[in-house]
Amino acid sequence: MAIALWQAIGLGWGVATVGALAGFGAAGLDGQAGIGLPSVAGAAARAASLLLGTDTAATRRWDVLSGLRVLSLTAGILLLTLLCWILVAAVAAVLRARHRQRALLRLLAHDDPKVPGALVVDHPAAAAYCVPGLRSAIVISAGALDLLDQAELAAVLAHERAHLRARHDLVLLPFTALLRAFRWCAIAQEANREVALLVEMMADDRARRLLPARELATALLRVGASGGGAAPAGTLAVAGGAAAAASGRTGSTARLDCELAARVTRLLRPPPGLPVIAVMLLGAIAALLVVAPAVALLLPL
């Protein structure tokens, strides 16, 4: 539910900001009240005629307010274009990173009976991660095989399979895209970190339903203490890289240690579930955050 709230806040912010800019620009420029798409389309045509000077009657009535409305409408269109572009660019970057990773795995990885269904790379550092997509793969390093026992390896595999089945990479993608465009924004950084951590906790919960929580907690602590756990860009690691794996950067040691401690504590002492009423209320709030600005933008008011 926390992830749904973060998604609703991000989507609602984008729709509301674009709608507010377009709505102010549309009001008056199209000759009628309203901020719906028909009004915005009419205002865009009117703004073009003002800028190009094709409507001489409208040009003669050009004033400061008209200029502000044209500027606001232009800003709304540019912001919408920018948001779409950074999402497309983020998708392309992730696909390129995964293509490179799969190419390397074809050359370097091999099967091992200790971890059925996973690929093993001969690297001394302990690491375990998954490569999502149509040709998904789970990767375990030789260092992790030496470090973890069979029960811990099974818990790690269950965690990574949970990532792949739930397509957590698609949950992270919009926040990764937002961070790529607004690295200077503290809110974008916090949203990326929090959603990445929540995604790891979701995979922990799914693994805990299948295997004892203590096995996964021990594996997390061992991999984290060994200094491993980081994942290549475009992948999801089992430990030590929740925020870093999502953003493609290495997180600070202190932050990663705090994330790891929070996950281990949650595994060993699971919090009580939310009451049904609370879940319904939070779901309604998340829906309202998205629906309200969307309705204001789509319908002529």
N, C-alpha and C positions, 0 to 999 in steps of 0.2 A: 504493500500500500504506500510505503514511503517513496518507492520508485515512481509509482503512478502520480503522486503529488509533485515530485520533481519534474516529471514529464509534462504534467498539466501546467505547472508554473512557466516552464520554458516555452511551450507552444502558445499558451495564453498571452505571454509577454510579446511574442512575435506578432501574433494576430492583432493584439490591442494596439501595439505601437504603429504598425503599418496602417491599421484602420483609423487611428486617431489622426495621423498625418494626412491620409487620403481623404478622410471625412472633412477635416477643416478646409482642405484645398477644394473639395467638391462643393461645399456649401456656398452657394451664390454663383460659382463659375458656370454651372450648367443651367442656371436660370430657374432652379427649383430647390426646395429644401430637401434634405435627405442625405444619407451617407451610404446608401446601398450601392451595389455594383453598377446598376444603370446610371446612377448619379455620378459615380466616379468615372465611368466611361465617357459620359457627356462632358464632364469637367475636363478630362484629358484632351478631348477634341477641342474644347473652347480654349484651353491653355495653349495648345499648339497653334491655333489661329491667332492668339494674342502675340505669341513669340515670333511667329513668321510674318505677321502683319497682313495675313490674307483677309481678315475680317476688319475692314476699315472702320466700320461703325463701332466695333468693340474696342479697337485700338484707340479711338478718340476718347473712350471712357476709361482708359487705363488709369489706375490710381495706386496708391501705396498698398491698400488692402488687397487689390487684385494681384499685385506683385507677391505679397506674402502668401496668398492662396496658391499661386502657381509654384512658388518655392516649396511650400508644404507638400503639395501634390507630387512634385518631382522627387522630393526626399522620400516620400512613401514608396513610390515606384522603385527608386534606387535601392532602398532598404530591402524590399521584397526580392529584388534581383540578387542583391548581395547574399541574403540568407539562402536562397536557392543555390547560388553558385558555390558557397562554402560547403554546403551539404554534398553537392556533386563532387567537388574537389576532394573532400574527405573520403567519400566512397572510392574514388579513383586511387587515392593514396593507399588505402587499406588493401584494395585488390592487388595493387602492385607489390606491396610488402608481402602479402600472402603468396603471391606467385613466386617471388624470390625465395621465400621460406620453403615452399614445396619443392622447388628446383634443388635447393641445398639438401633437403631430406632425401630426395631420390639418389643423391650422390653419397651421402654420409650415413644415413640411418639404416638400421637393420632390425629384424625381429628378435625377440628374446622370450623364451618360455616363462620367465619370471613375471612378465607383464603382457599377457595375451591381449591382442588388439591394439597394442601401442608400439611405437617405434622408439628405438634406443639409439642415442648418439654417443659416441665415445668422447665424453668431455668430463674432466675431473670434478667440476663444480656441480653441486646438487641443484637440479632444476627439473620442473615438470610443468608442462603447458599444453594447451590445445590450439590447433589451427582450425578455426571455424570455416564454414562454407560448404559447398556442394561436395567437395572432396575433403572432408574433415579428417583430422588426424590428432592423435594424442602422442606427445613426445616426452620421453623420460631420459635423463642423462645417465651415463654410467656412474657418475658420482652419487646420484640419488639411489641407484640400485645397491651400491655399497653401503650407503648410509641407513636406508630404511629396511625394516623387516617385511615379511610377506603381508602381514595384516595391514601395515601402514601403507604399503604400495597399493593394496586393494582399495583402501580409503581414498588415496590420491586419485586413482583411476575413476572411482565413483564420483568424485568431485568434478573431474574434467568432463566426464560423460554428461553430468548435469548441465555444465556450460553448453555443451554441444546440442543436447536435446532441447533446451529452452531457448537457444539462439540468443544468449546474453550479449553477443557482439552487436546485434541489432539494437538492443537497448542502449548500449554505450555510444553508438555511432553519432547520434545527434549532439550529444554533449561533447564528444571529441571534436566534432566539426565546429561547435561554438567556441571551444577553447582555442582551436587553431586560428580562428579569426580574431578573437578577443583575449589574447594571452595576458594583456595588461589588466583585464577586468577581474577583480577579486571574486565577484559573484560567479563568473564562469569557471574560475579555478575551483571554488568551493563546490559548485554543482558537480563538476567532473569528478572530484575526489570522493564526494559522498555517494554518488551513484555507482562509481566503480567499487567502492567498499560494500555497498548494499548488494551488488551483483555477486560478489564473492561470498557474502553471507547467505544469499539464496542458494548458491551451489553447496555451501556447507550444510545447510538444512536438508537438502535433498540427499546428500551423501549420508547424513546422520540417520535418515529414515531406513537406510539399507544396512548400515554397519555401525558398530559402536562408535560413539562420538570421541571417546578417548584415543582411538587409533588415529583419527584424522588430526586431532589436537596435537598429539605427539609428533606426527609427521610435519605439521606446520612449524612447530617449535624447532625441530631438528633442522629442517631446511632453512628456516630463518636464521638460526644460530650459526649455520655454516657459511652464511653470507651469500647463499644462492637464492633462487626463486625468481629472479628477474626473467622477463620474457621478451622475445623479439617484438618489434612493432607489428600490430595487427593480430596478436595472439592474446590469450588469457592464461596467466600463471597461477599456480596453486597457492603460492606464498610469496610475500615480499614485493608484490608489484601490482596491487589493485589499481591505484591511481596511475602509476607509471605505465602500466601496460595499456591503459585506456588512452593515455595521451601520447604514448610513444617516447616518453622521457623517463629518466631515472629519478625516482622520488628521493627526498632526504631520508637519511637513516632513521632519524628520530620519528618522523611521521610514519614510516613503514613499520617501525617497531610498535608504535601505538595502534596502528591498524591490526597488526598481528595479535597483539595482546587482547584487543577488543574481540577479535574473532575466536580466539581460544577460550576466553571467558564465556562468550556466548555459547560455544559448543558444550562446555562442561556444566554451565548453569543456564540453560535455555530460559529466556524470559517468558512470562505467561502470554498467551494469545490475546488479542484484542476481542472485546465483546462484539457480538454481531451488530449491535446498534452503532458502536463506534466505527466499525468497518463500513457500514452503510453510510454513515455521516461523512466520513472521509472520502468515500467514493462520490458522493453527491457534490462535495466541495471541489474535488478534482474535475468532475464533469462541468461544473458551473464555471470554473476558471477558463475552460476552453470554449464552452458553448456560448457564454454571454458575449464575448467580443466577436465571435464568429457570426452570431445572429445580427449583431449591430452592423457588421460589415456587409453581410449578404442581403439583408432585407432593407428596403427603403423605409426609413423611419421619419 
